[in-house]
């Protein structure tokens, strides 16, 4: 649910917001640069950090993707929006890295590719439908309301899994019976 909402809000409606509110492509380019800087920072952080509560980290990281949509909905000044997208980029990079590590650690090697294929399919299958309905939604409800709704959906989708004790308590880097024990 998070991927299609994020793509609709940031990649599809973001440039519209850039044109209508920020004044064109140049300020939107600065916003996108903030996101990219966040991705680089998050990747560097993920190289050095091995979190204990991976479920919480993954949920928080994916939840950070609501921040730029909420910032656009609130029509914050450009520097604040750049920081918001940087936060989202950092959260996304950390979340993706931690999640990928956890999946590779927990799923047996003979099932990993199929598991990742189903996961990817589930994430991208709804994207065309989101693109299809985003324009009419923004037209009907307004751009800022549509972005605010997207921020709420992402936040809910990131918070709801934390109601499950296994998600809150999931720790990474546990050795599984099918994993090699090393040299």
C-alpha positions, 0 to 999 in steps of 0.5 A: 500500500505504501509504494503506490501511494508514495509514487502517486504523491511524490512522482506524479503529483509532486511535479504538479505541486512543484509547478503550481505551488513552488513555481516550476521545475527548478524548485522541484529539482531542489526538492528531488535533490533533497530526497536523493541526498537522504537516500545517500545518507540513509545508505551510509547509515544502514552500512554502519547500523545494525538495529535490534528492533528491525520491525520498528525500524522498517515501519518508522523508515517507511512511515517517514515517506509520509513526511514530504506528502504532509509537508506539501499538503501544508504548503511549507516553505521550500527549505522545509520541504527539502528537509522533509524529502531528505528525511523520507530518503533517509528513512526509505534507504534504511528501511529497504536495507534492513528489510532486505537483510531481514528477508534474506536472513529469515527466508530459506535460500530455495524460497528467497527468489519466489518470496521476493518476486511475490513481494515485488509484485504486490508492491507494484501491481496497484501502481497503475491504478493509483496513477489512474485515479490520482488525477481525478482525485486531485481534480475532485478533492484538490491537490493538497487534500489528495496529498494529505490523504496520501500522507495519512494512508502511508502513516496508517500503513506504517503504524498498523503493523506495530500492533503485532507483537512479532513485528515490534519484537522482531530482532535481526541477525538471528541464526536460523537452522538452514543458515551456514554457520561459517568457516 
